[in-house]
Amino acid sequence: MRAPITVVTATIPGREELLGKTLASVYAQTVEVEAHLVMAQSCTEGLVPPVHVALQQNHLLDSVKSAFTMRLADDDQLLPHHVEAFLPHLERADVIYSFDQGSNRPHVSLNGMSKAQLIEFFSKTNCIDASATAIRTKLLKRVGGWPTHWEGGGHLPGQGGHFKNTWINAEDWLCWLNLARAGARFLCIPEETWLYGVGDWARSSTGDVAP
C-alpha cells in the first residue's frame, strides 16, 4: 500500500549528511509514499533564499503526479508514523499539518476556521511550518506553487525584502495565504509526528544560503 503523497526536498551541495537522515526517515515510514523527489542546487548570487527554495520546489512540483505534495526540508525528519497518521484525512482536507518535536513552536490548531477566518489569520501571522505538511497537488499548482516574485532587499527583518504585493517574506507563509484565498480546507492533526532539525548548520532563516 502506498499513500498518494510525493515528498519534495530542496537542498544544496554540502548537506549530504543531513539529507541522508531526511531520506532515511521517509524510507522508514510505516506507509510508503508515492515518491521522494530531491533537487540539489547552489543558490544563485543575488537570489534571496526564500525564492531559491521556492524555485527548486516548484521545479520538483512540475513532476508530481500524486494527489498530495509534501515539502520536507533537508534537515528535518519524519517520525515513522507520520504518513500513516495523515492517510485517513486525505479525502476531507486540502492542507494537512501536524506538530513537530524540536522547534518549541507553539502548537496551534486551525480546525473549524472558515475561509474568511483563515485568510484573516494568515494575513497577520503563520503557525504552520514549511515542512511535513501535505498539500493537495491540484490546488497547489492552481495557486502557482510557492511564490517567487520578490521585491526590495534581503529577507531578514529590517532588510526590507518581501514578496510582491505583500509584506510577507517567507515562501511557505504566503503559500498558506494563497491556498486559503483559493478555498483550501485546512486540517490539523494534533500529534507530534516529525522532527524539526536542530543544529548549528546554515539556514535561510539566519541569513545563510541553505534551504
SVG drawing of the C-alpha trace seen along z (x, -y; Angstrom):
<svg xmlns="http://www.w3.org/2000/svg" viewBox="-16 -48 46 50">
<polyline fill="none" stroke="black" stroke-width="0.4" points="0.0,0.0 1.3,-3.4 0.0,-6.8 -0.9,-9.2 1.8,-11.6 5.0,-12.8 7.7,-14.3 9.8,-17.1 13.1,-18.2 15.2,-21.2 18.9,-21.1 22.3,-22.5 25.7,-20.7 27.5,-20.1 24.5,-18.9 24.6,-15.3 24.8,-14.0 21.7,-15.9 19.9,-14.9 20.7,-11.2 18.9,-11.3 15.9,-13.0 15.8,-10.4 16.1,-7.6 13.1,-8.9 10.9,-8.8 12.1,-5.3 11.2,-4.2 7.5,-5.2 5.0,-2.5 3.1,-3.6 5.2,-4.1 4.9,-7.4 4.5,-7.5 7.9,-9.1 10.5,-11.3 12.0,-13.9 15.2,-15.8 16.8,-18.8 20.3,-19.9 21.3,-23.3 23.6,-26.1 21.9,-29.4 22.4,-31.9 24.2,-35.0 21.8,-37.8 18.8,-35.5 17.3,-35.5 17.0,-32.1 13.2,-32.0 13.0,-32.5 15.8,-29.9 13.9,-27.3 10.6,-28.2 12.1,-27.8 13.5,-24.4 10.3,-23.2 8.3,-24.4 10.6,-22.6 10.0,-19.4 6.3,-20.1 6.1,-20.0 6.9,-16.3 4.5,-15.4 1.7,-13.1 0.2,-12.1 -2.8,-13.7 -0.7,-15.3 2.6,-17.0 4.6,-17.2 7.6,-19.5 10.3,-18.2 13.4,-20.3 16.7,-18.6 17.4,-18.8 14.0,-17.7 12.9,-14.1 9.5,-12.3 8.7,-10.0 7.8,-6.5 4.0,-7.0 3.8,-10.5 2.3,-9.4 0.1,-6.8 -1.3,-9.5 -2.2,-11.6 -3.7,-8.9 -7.3,-8.8 -7.7,-12.5 -6.7,-12.9 -10.2,-12.9 -11.6,-15.7 -8.8,-18.3 -6.5,-20.1 -3.8,-21.2 -3.0,-18.7 -0.4,-19.5 0.8,-18.2 3.1,-19.3 6.9,-18.8 9.4,-17.9 12.4,-20.2 11.4,-23.7 9.5,-24.7 7.0,-26.3 3.5,-26.8 1.0,-24.1 -1.9,-25.9 -4.9,-24.2 -6.8,-25.9 -9.5,-23.3 -13.0,-24.8 -11.9,-28.1 -13.9,-29.4 -12.3,-30.6 -12.6,-34.2 -11.1,-33.4 -8.2,-31.5 -7.5,-34.5 -7.5,-36.9 -5.2,-34.6 -2.6,-34.2 -2.8,-37.8 -1.4,-38.6 0.7,-35.5 1.6,-31.9 1.6,-28.8 2.4,-26.1 5.9,-25.1 7.0,-24.6 8.0,-21.0 5.9,-17.8 2.6,-19.4 0.5,-17.6 -1.0,-19.8 -3.4,-18.8 -1.3,-18.9 -4.0,-20.2 -4.7,-23.2 -1.0,-23.9 -0.4,-24.0 -3.6,-26.2 -2.1,-28.9 1.2,-28.8 3.1,-26.7 5.4,-28.5 5.7,-32.3 8.8,-33.6 8.1,-37.3 10.4,-39.2 10.8,-43.0 13.2,-45.1 16.2,-44.0 17.0,-40.9 14.6,-38.5 15.6,-39.1 13.8,-41.5 14.9,-45.1 16.3,-44.3 13.2,-45.5 12.6,-42.5 9.2,-40.9 7.1,-39.1 5.3,-41.2 2.1,-42.9 2.5,-41.7 4.7,-42.4 5.4,-38.6 9.0,-37.4 8.6,-33.7 7.6,-31.5 5.6,-28.9 3.6,-31.6 2.5,-33.3 1.7,-29.9 -0.7,-29.2 -2.4,-32.6 -2.7,-31.9 -4.2,-28.5 -6.6,-29.9 -7.8,-32.5 -8.3,-29.7 -10.7,-28.0 -8.3,-25.3 -9.6,-23.2 -7.0,-23.2 -6.8,-20.3 -4.6,-20.0 -3.6,-16.5 -2.8,-17.4 0.1,-15.0 3.9,-15.3 4.8,-13.3 8.0,-14.8 11.4,-16.2 12.5,-19.7 16.2,-19.9 18.1,-21.5 21.8,-22.3 24.3,-25.0 24.3,-24.4 23.4,-27.1 19.8,-28.1 18.0,-30.7 16.2,-31.9 19.6,-33.1 20.7,-34.7 22.6,-31.7 22.0,-30.3 20.9,-26.9 17.2,-26.0"/>
</svg>
